[in-house]
């Protein structure tokens, strides 16, 4: 079974990735490498941030790896919070404060359409590839559900009536932006083994 390092310290993301790739690839976390470095996300795009993290780990350990960056893009806010989704309410903030700021900024907006977008940067030897997953939906005006993390309690994916936080991990992992990007990565890795 192929082993790959996932350049994240986010346990929620790690659980989601492992659930999607369970039978195909062994995912090694940064903690399992004893790497607790705070890798700065200084890029202006999701692609740049994903590559910064993957390149950092590849340079430091010489291992094949991938990293992701995800953003919530809200149409009425010109794509905000986007690349700043985790820090939308400022540095050292949390999901509740980010959601509060998002809902405040949308209070007078009729258009609530949004999308989650994940970009994975994958480095193998000298090769670098990107994989993207996008899921459209809308932002509701109050939080609902206790599952998931980040903006999940206010995001209802298109075709559903429940938020990501209400759907539960299994359903979210089947349809989410991250799952779509990871499936593209998995398909690529499988095609290389044929």
N, C-alpha and C positions, 0 to 999 in steps of 0.2 A: 504494500500500500504506500502510495506517495505521501511524503511528509512535507508540510508547508507551514511556514511561520506566518501567523496573522499579527501584523504590527499594531496591536491595540492593547490598552489596559482596561478597556470598557467591558466588563463581564456580561452586560446585556448583549452587546454586539457579538461577543465570543459565543455565547449560548445560541444565538440565532444562526450564526455561521455553521457551528457544529451540527445543529439540527438539520440544516439543508444539505450538508456534505457528509452526513453520518457514515455512509457505507462506502464512500469513494476515496476520501482523503483524510489523513490524520492531521488535525490542526494543532500546531504547537503555539501556545500563548507566549507573550513576552515574559510573564511570571515564570513559566517553565524554563525559560532561558536565563532566569535571574536578572532580567532587564527591567528595571523600574524607572528608567529615564523618562523625563517629561519631554517628549519630542515636540518642539514648538511648531504650531500650525500657522506659518507666516504667509501662506499663499493667498492670492486674491480670487482663486477659483477652487472648486472642489477637486479638480484634476491636479492642481498644483499641490494642495495639501495632502492628497493621497500619495502622490509621488514623493514628497518630502519625507513622509513617514516610512514608506517602503524602502527608499534609498538609504535612509539612516540605518535601518536594520541590516540591509544587504551589505552596506559598507562596513558596519561594525562587526557582523558575525559571518559574512560571506555565505549566507544561506538564501535559498530561494524563498521569496516571501511576497505577501501582498498586504495592502493597506487600503482602507476605504475612507471616504469622507462623504458625509450626507448633509443635505440641506433641505429645508422646507422653503418652497418658493411660492409666495402668495401674490396672485395677479394684481389685486387692488393696491398692493404695497410695492409695486414695481419689482417684484422678485424677492423682496425681503422676507425673512431674515437671511435666506440663502447661505452663503459660506460662513456667515456669522451666527448660525442657528443656535449653537451651544452657548454663545456669549451674547445673545441678543439683548439681554437686560444689563450687560456689562460683564467685565471680568469677575470671576469667582461667584457668579450667580448660579441659580439652580433652575430646574425645569419649571417649578411653580411660578417663579418670577418671570421667566421667559414667556410662559403662557399668558400671564397677567398682562405683560407689555403687548403681546400680540393681539389679545382681545381688545385692549384699550385702543390700539391703533386701527382696529377694524370696526369700532363701535358705530361709526356713521356710514359704513360701506355696505352697499347691497350685494356687490360681487364678492363672494366668499370662496371662489375657486382657487385651488392650490394644488401643488404636486410635491411629493417627496422625490428627491433625486439622489441616488447613490452612485458614486464613481469609485471603481476599484482600480488601483495601479498594481500591476503584477510584474515582478522582476524575477527572471530565470536566466542564470548565467549573465550574458550581456544584453539579453532581450528585455524590452519593456513594452507592456501592452495595457490598454485601458478597457474596462467593461462597465457598462452603464445600465442602471435599472431605474425606471420611472413609474410611479403610480399616481394617477390623478384623483382628485377628490375635492372636498370642501371643508372649510373651517366652521365649526358650529360655535354658538355663543356662550356655551358653558361646558365645563369638563364633565365627562361621563366615562366610567369604567376605572378599574384598578390594575389592569394588566399593562404590560409594556412599559415604555419610558419616554422621556422627552415630550414631544407634542402629541403623542398617541391619544390622550384623552380628549382632544379637540379636533382630530382629523378623521373624517368619515370618507373611506375610499369609494370611488365611483362604483355604483351598482350595489352598494350596501347601505343599511340603515344604522349600523352600529359603528362606533369609533374603533380604531385599532386597539384601544385599551379595553373595549368590551368584547372584541372578537376572540381574545385568547391567543396564546403563543402558537398553537398548531396552525390555526387559520391564517394568522398574520404571517407566519414563516412561509406559508404556501404562496401568498399573493404580494408580499411587500416589495418595495423598491430594492431593499438589500437582497432579498431572496432572488429577485429577477437578475440582479447583477452577478450574484454568486452562481446562479445556474449557468449564466453565460461563461463564467470562468471555468466551471466544472465541465461544460461541454467542450471548451477549448482543451482542457487537460486530457479529457478522454480521447479527443481526436488525435492528440500527440502520441497516445499509447497504442493506437491502431497500427 
